[in-house]
Amino acid sequence: MSFWGVIIYSTKTPVRFFNYLFIVKHQNPKASVPLTFPIMDVDSRLYEQIAVHENDIHNIVMSYLVHNCFKETFESFIACTGMKQPSDHLEDMENRKRIYQFALEGNALKAIELTEQLATNLLEKNKDLYFDLLSLHFVELVCSSKCTEALEFAQMKLTPFGKEQKYVEKLEDFMALLAYEEPEKSPMFHLLSLEYRQHVADSLNRAILAHANHPTYTAMERLVQQTTIVRQCLNQEHGKDGPPPLSLKDFLNNGPLGTSKCS
């Protein structure tokens, strides 16, 4: 069963939902594809007969590639599908990709510099993100055993955030790294991890997209989120008689309803 089958299955209930209108938002927020499904208790094998336009799938894939700055793959995809290439996408992806990579590598100061060039006042208006980027640089200094430089940087750039209570605990965690000869073995080791840098880099990428009035989530992510919510609501509404909550892992491994039900 296709992913679209999950969405259609999620709307199958004879009680409160006579029709369910599912909106797929594409790269252009004003563009949408409404799919209205009449509610009836039909054989699940018939869901495969629901037609999905190829261009809709292409738009979903394209939004994912653009969002994640997969420039080379995006260009190949455009060439293979013959889709019209938005004029500003390539330059935008290249700029965001550079910023993302600098943040991911821990070169936060360069990421900040390029962000200020690309999205003026973004970090000034988003103090949480600015703090996270500065903290990446602090962590890099600590990991490089430049403790004196790290302390000076913290006093100059991070300490001012301590005037707001929500930053106090974070500041304490970062400053505590200075007390350990091997900070990677400290209770705050997660602040040194790739996962933390990736979290900050992802947040920065979304913020830049929002600043440019682009969607901050891909169409694919929204489809999964909305489908999950629909299934959860129907499961709570009808209990054992409704569809089970969506497990993306199970869907990817076996299909949404299990292989035996689709045969």
N, C-alpha and C positions, 0 to 999 in steps of 0.2 A: 504494500500500500504506500502511496506517495505521501509526502508531507502535507499536500493539500487534502489528502484523505483524512488526516488527523483533524484538520480544521473542520471539515464537514462532519466527521463523526462527533466532534465536540458539540455540535449544535443539535444532535439528535435526541430530542426529548418531547413527549406528547403533551406536556402540561403547560408551562408558563411561556415558553418561547415559540411563538407561531412563526416568526421569521427571525433570522439572525443576520445582521448586516456586518460583514467583515470588511474593513477598509485596509488596504495595503498601501502604505505610504512609500513613495519612491524617493529618489534623490531630490527631485523637486517636490517640496512639501505640499505644493498646490495640486500636484498630480496624484490621482488615486484610482484604484481599481475596485469598485464595489462588487461583491459577490453575495447575492441573496439566496439563501437556501430554504426551500419550503420544508416544513417539519413533517416528517412521516417516518414510520418505522419500516425502513427498507433493508434489504439484504446489503450488508456492508460491501459485498463484492461489486455492487453497482456504483460505488463511489469512484471507482477507477474510470468510469465513463464521463466524469465531469471534465470538461475541456478547460485547459489552462493555456492562455495565449503565450506563445514563445517569447514575445517582447516583454511580458510581465516577468518571466523568469530572468531574462537578460538584465532587466532593470534592477532586480534584486541582487544579482551577482555583481553588477557594476557598482551599486552603492556600497557593497562590502569591500570591493577592491579600492575604491576611491577613499573610503573612510580609513582604511588601514595602510594607505600610501603604497600599494603594490603597483607601482608605476609600470614596470615592464610587463607584468601580467595583464594590466589594464590595457596597454597598447596592443598586446597580442589578442586580447579578447575583442577589442573594438575591430581589429582587422579581420578576425574570423567571423564575426557576427554581422559586420556591415552597419553597426549602429552609429548614429551621429555622435561625434566626440565634442563634448562641451569645451568651448575655447579656453576657459581658465583652469580646467581641472589639472592639466599636467604641471603647470607652474605651481599651483596650490599644493599638489601632492609632493612635489620635490621639496618645497619649503618646509612643509610639515614633517616630512620624512627626516630631514636633516635635524630639525629640532627634537623630534622623538628619539633619534639615535643618540644625540648628545645627552639627553636626559637619562636614557637607558644605560649609557656608559658611565654615568656619574659626573659628566662634564656639565654641571648645572649652570655655571656662570655663562658658558657659551649658549646654552639653551635659553637662558634669560635674555641675553643680548639679542639673539635672533627673534625671539618672541616679541620683544619690544619694538623691533623693526617691522615685523609682520602685522602685529596686532597692538597698536598703540593704546596704552592705558589699561590693557587687559589685566596685567598683574597688579597694577595699582588698585583696581576694583575687586580683585580676587585675592584677598590677603591669605586665605588658607592655602591656595595653590602656590603663592609666592613663598610662604613659609616652608612648604614642602620642598620646593626647589632649592632654597637656601640650605635646608637641612641635608640635602644630598651632597652639597659641596662640603659641608661640615664633616659628614661621614667619610668622604673621600680623603680629607686631610687627616682624620683620625686613623684611617686604614693605612695611610702612608707614613704613619708614625710622626707626623708633623703636629705634635700636640700643642706646642706653643702657638703656632700659627692658627690652629683650630680654635684655641681659647680666645685669641685676639679677634678672630672672625666672629665667633659667637657673641663676644661682648659688643662688637660693633653692629652686627647685622641681626642676630637672633634675640639678644636680650630685650630690645625694645618691644618685642611681641609679648613679653611677660607682663605688660601692663593690662593685658586682657586675660581673664581667668582661664579661658578655654585653651590657652597655649601653655599654661604653667606646667601641667603634667608632661606634655610633650617635651618642653624644654628640659625638664628634670631628667627625662629618659635619655635624651641626647647627651646632656652634659655628663651623665653617669658613665658614658662610654670612655671618658678620659681617665677614669679610675682603674681601668683594666689594661694590663700589658697585652693581653690577647682579647680585644673587644669582641671578636667573633665567638668567644666562649662565654660571654656575659649574658645575663638574663635578657638584655636588649638586642641580642644577636640578629633578630629579625629586621632591625633597622639597617643592617648591612647587606641584606639579601637582594638577589636579583628580583624577587617578587615585589619587594618594596619599591625598587626603582621602576619596575614595570607599572606598578600602580600609579606612581606619580606621572610617568610618561603618558599613560593612557588618559589620566585626568587632564593633563596639559593639552593633549590632542583634541579631546572633546571640547575643552574651553575655547581653543582656537577655532574650531568648527562653529561653535555657538556664536562667537564674536563675528564670524563672517555670515551669520544667518543660515548656516547649513545644519542639517539634522545631526544631532549628537550621537544617535544610535543608527545602526544600519537597518535597512528594511528587514533583513534576515533576523536580526536580534528582536525587532518588534514583533515579527511573526511568532517567534518562539515564546516571547513574553505574553502576548495576547492569547495564544493558544493554551498556554499553561494556566492562565487565569480563568479562561472559559472552562477548562476541564476541572479545575479546582471548585469553581462555583457550582457546576453541574453535579459533581461528586457530593458536595455538601448539601445540595438541594434534594438529591434523590438517593443518597447513600448507596447501598449495594446494588440498587436498580439503575444507577447512573454509571457513566463511564469512569474508570479509575483515573486518578490524577496523572497528568502526563509526566513520564520519565523520559527525558531526552536521551539518556544513556540506553534505556531499553529500546527506544525508537530507532536509534542508530544501529543497535545490534540486531534487533529482531523485527522491527516494524512496530507501529503503535499498538496493534491489537494482538501481536504474537503471530508467528508464522502459521500456526495451525488454523487460525481463524480467517486467514486470507487465502487459504488454499481452495 
